[in-house]
Amino acid sequence: MAYVETKDGVQLHVKDVGEGRPVVLIHGWPLTGDMFEYQSLALLEAGYRVITYDRRGFGQSGHPARGYDYDTFADDLAAVLEDLDLSGVTLVGFSMGGGEIARYLTRHGASRVSKVALVSSVVPYLLKDDSNPDGVDQSVFEEMKADIRKDRFDFLQTFGKQFYGVGFVTKPVSQALMDWTFTLALMASPKATLDCVDAFGKTDFRSDLASFTMPTLIIHGTDDKTVPIDPAGRTAAKGIAGAQFIEYDGEPHGLFATDPERLNRDLLAFIG
């Protein structure tokens, strides 16, 4: 474990394990790099070097009062790649982590990047407006923020059920895994938790799609209630030239844990 310092002095907690070609896994909201437990193990066992880091404001990284916008997040990713001197890297972005990749490619170019995978990603644009009629209504994001302010702990537990598609009948993950997810989410600062709702909910990445000039894999669950597939995965697949798109029928947002074996197989086939 190590720390990388961003250009504005924030310490990012980084885990860099293994040897071989590097794969950087960028986590979703409101978790940490540790959410990729299943994927990290599979990649390590397949002979890859696996790098995860906690986004500013989350996990064991610094919790500053500001900087929760995608230009800053992209520059933070650049700091990690530059500090570790990574080249020929595969970037894997889950949920809001896909936004880091999109904005990084626009701001910093693709010289260090060989492949990209977007998993349940928010790219290209979630907010519903006249140009994006299939998007998510702004009231949804405002309600999320209100619930976080009222009782962040209750919100996180309720959100976790939607995240994994847990219902009265469906139990795709164990209670222990739900508890683990809650623990990871609790590590985030309240400020980061709130500000990132606007970041992932309202940032428009449509102009960034042209920066995806490398092989790109897009994976999205058809039953994703957190990041709906129509304004996200399906639209990204149409906007990124040559992208490989795989729909996981019936899978929710957190498919990294609800169907980890399939996701691992698809990632390894793509990276390899």
Secondary structure, DSSP 8 states (H G I E B T S, - for coil): -EEEE-TTS-EEEEEEE--SSEEEEE--TT--GGGGHHHHHHHHHTT-EEEEE--TTSTTS---SS--SHHHHHHHHHHHHHHTT--SEEEEEETTHHHHHHHHHHHH-STTEEEEEEES---S--B-BTTBTTSB-HHHHHHHHHHHHHHHHHHHHHHHHHHHT--SS---S-HHHHHHHHHHHHTS-HHHHHHHHHHHHH---GGGGGG--S-EEEEEETT-SSS-TIIIIIHHHHHSTT-EEEEETT--TTHHHHSHHHHHHHHHHHH-
